[in-house]
């Protein structure tokens, strides 16, 4: 009976090991596919940007500029928050609270 119990305990362990390996393999393949798709989308965006620049010239550049500024501002704010620094909104709130208190 001890042999049977020991053998039964090995099966779940082997199954879990195989399941873990399968999961890791699928995760790696998915990650690789997502990376390839991301690169493909980036190339597509560059192509569209070139075509829009050729077609609309300065008008497109003027429309695109505020969008790029917003993206840069978002990225800077995101980086600050990840570093634990207060966001611009939190800074304004702190100043407003100081003015209200004083």
C-alpha positions as CSV (number, residue, x, y, z in Angstrom):
1,X,0.0,0.0,0.0
2,X,2.9,2.4,0.6
3,X,4.2,1.7,-2.9
4,X,0.8,2.6,-4.4
5,X,0.5,5.9,-2.5
6,X,4.0,6.8,-3.5
7,X,3.3,6.0,-7.1
8,X,0.0,8.0,-7.0
9,X,1.8,11.1,-5.6
10,X,4.3,10.9,-8.5
11,X,1.6,11.1,-11.2
12,X,0.2,14.5,-10.1
13,X,3.7,15.8,-9.8
14,X,4.6,14.6,-13.3
15,X,1.3,15.9,-14.6
16,X,1.8,19.3,-13.0
17,X,5.4,19.5,-14.3
18,X,4.2,18.7,-17.9
19,X,1.4,21.2,-17.5
20,X,3.8,23.8,-16.3
21,X,6.1,23.1,-19.3
22,X,3.2,23.3,-21.7
23,X,2.1,26.6,-20.2
24,X,5.5,28.1,-20.4
25,X,5.9,27.0,-24.0
26,X,2.5,28.5,-24.9
27,X,3.3,31.7,-23.1
28,X,6.7,32.1,-24.9
29,X,5.0,31.5,-28.3
30,X,2.3,34.0,-27.5
31,X,4.9,36.5,-26.4
32,X,6.9,36.0,-29.6
33,X,3.8,36.3,-31.8
34,X,2.8,39.5,-30.0
35,X,6.3,41.0,-30.5
36,X,6.1,40.1,-34.2
37,X,2.6,41.7,-34.5
38,X,3.8,44.8,-32.7
39,X,6.7,45.2,-35.1
40,X,4.3,44.7,-38.0
41,X,2.0,47.4,-36.7
42,X,4.8,49.8,-36.1
43,X,5.9,49.4,-39.7
44,X,2.4,49.9,-40.8
45,X,2.2,53.1,-38.8
46,X,5.4,54.4,-40.3
47,X,4.1,53.6,-43.8
48,X,0.8,55.5,-43.1
49,X,2.7,58.4,-41.6
50,X,4.8,58.7,-44.7
51,X,1.8,58.5,-47.0
52,X,-0.1,61.1,-45.0
53,X,2.9,63.4,-45.0
54,X,3.3,63.0,-48.8
55,X,-0.4,63.6,-49.4
56,X,-1.2,66.4,-47.0
57,X,2.3,67.9,-46.2
58,X,2.3,70.8,-43.8
59,X,-1.4,70.4,-42.9
60,X,-0.8,66.9,-41.7
61,X,2.3,68.0,-39.8
62,X,0.3,70.7,-38.0
63,X,-2.4,68.2,-37.0
64,X,0.2,65.6,-35.9
65,X,2.2,68.0,-33.7
66,X,-0.3,68.3,-30.8
67,X,-0.8,64.6,-30.8
68,X,3.0,64.0,-30.5
69,X,3.1,66.6,-27.7
70,X,0.3,64.8,-25.8
71,X,2.1,61.4,-26.2
72,X,5.3,62.8,-24.9
73,X,3.5,64.4,-21.9
74,X,1.7,61.2,-21.2
75,X,5.0,59.2,-21.3
76,X,6.7,61.7,-19.0
77,X,3.9,61.6,-16.5
78,X,3.8,57.8,-16.6
79,X,7.6,57.6,-16.0
80,X,7.3,60.0,-13.0
81,X,4.5,58.0,-11.4
82,X,6.5,54.7,-11.9
83,X,9.5,56.4,-10.1
84,X,7.2,57.3,-7.2
85,X,7.3,61.1,-8.0
86,X,4.1,63.0,-7.6
87,X,2.1,63.7,-10.8
88,X,1.4,67.2,-12.0
89,X,-2.2,66.8,-10.8
90,X,-1.0,65.9,-7.3
91,X,1.3,68.9,-7.3
92,X,-1.5,71.2,-8.3
93,X,-3.7,69.7,-5.6
94,X,-1.0,70.2,-3.0
95,X,-0.6,73.9,-4.0
96,X,-4.3,74.4,-3.9
97,X,-4.6,72.8,-0.4
98,X,-1.7,75.0,0.8
99,X,-3.5,78.1,-0.5
100,X,-6.8,77.1,1.0
101,X,-5.1,76.4,4.4
102,X,-3.2,79.6,4.4
